[in-house]
Amino acid sequence: MKDQGPSPRKRTGGRRVRSRKKKRHQLGRDPAETTVGEPRFQVVDSRGNTEKVRALSTDVAHVADDGETAEATIENVVENPANPNYVRRNIVTKGALIETSAGTARVTSRPGQTGQVNAVVTND
């Protein structure tokens, strides 16, 4: 399981011995890795009295072009600077270039955190 606690290494590079187990607020989760496909969402409890909606897969993007925003269908992922393998697996993350019905767009939201894909049309 992922860890959100202090680093297990010292500044000098040596390893620290854990004095206790992880607390609940230090537990991390695996990334959502939102794919292109039939919409699937997951509601996750977060700190405080709030919830996060993770998009596990989606085929709709809110695309902005010259101040106008419209819904467009996502066809595939063209480029993803986060990881080149994400292009082959059609995984959408922030900064990814996606091919939509409104043209090529760059994702500006974090679909695994917000549950939706917001994008801006690129004029290349």
N, C-alpha and C positions, 0 to 999 in steps of 0.2 A: 504494500500500500504506500502511496505517496506521502511525503512528510513535509509539513509546513513549519516545522520547528527550527531551532537553531542548527547551524551547520555541525556535522559530526567532526569537523576538522578545525584545528587551531590556526592562528595566523601563520605559525611557523610551518604548517603542513602536517604536523603530528595529529594523531587521532584522539578525540575526547572519548572517555568512557561514559556511556549514558548513566545518569544517576536515577532516572525513573523512566517509565514507559510514556508513550505519547498521550497527551490529553486530547479530549474530544475536539477542541478547537484547532488542534495542530494536525488533524487527519486531513489528507488531501484526497482528491478523486481523480480517476482517469479522465483524460480529455474526451469530450463528446464526439469529436470527429464527425461533424455534420456532412452527410452525403447528399447527392442529388437523387431524388426519387420521391415516392409517395410520402406525403407529410406524416411524420411521427414525432411526438414530443414527449418529454419526461419532466415531471415536476420534482424539484429537489429542494429540501429544506435548507435554508441558509441561516446565518447567525441573526439573532433578533427574531422578531415575529414576521419574517419575510420568506418568500419562496422565489426560486429561480426556475424559469422554464427553459429547458435545454431542447434545442432542435436536433433530433437525432438524424432526421432526413427531411428535406423540403424541396419543392420544385417551384416556389414562388419567391420573387424578389421585389422589393419596393425600390424602383429605379428613379433617380432624379436626373432631369435633363433640362438645363436652362431655367431653373426655378420651378419647373413642373414635375410633379411626382406621380408615377403610375405603377400599377402592378404589372409585372412581366413574368413569363415562365422561364425558368433556368433550363438551358439545354445541356451544357457541360462546362467543365472547368478548363480554361485555356492555359493559365499560368498560376502558380502558387509559390511565392518567394519563401514561404515558411518551410516547405519541403517539396522537392521535385517529385517524390513518390505520390504526393497528394493529387497531382494532376491525373495520374493513371487510375487512381482509386476514386476520382471525382469527389474529393473532400473540400468543402468550402470553409475557409477561415478568413479572418480580417486581412485585407490586402490582396486577396486572390482576384485574378481576372476571370470573370465568368461570361459565357456567351448566353445572351438572353434574347427574347423576342424583340426587345427594344434596341439591341445592338450589344457591343462589348462593354462591360461595366466592371468597375473595381469595387469590391466589397468594403464598406466602411463600418459595419457593425460586427459584433462578435456573436455569431449564431449559437454557439455552445453556451453562452452566458445570457443572451437576451431572448432567444427563441425565434428570432426573425432575421431575414437577410435584407439589409439596406445597402444600396449601391449607387454609384454615380457613373454616368455614361462617360467613357473616355473617347476623345476625338483623335484617334491615331490614324 
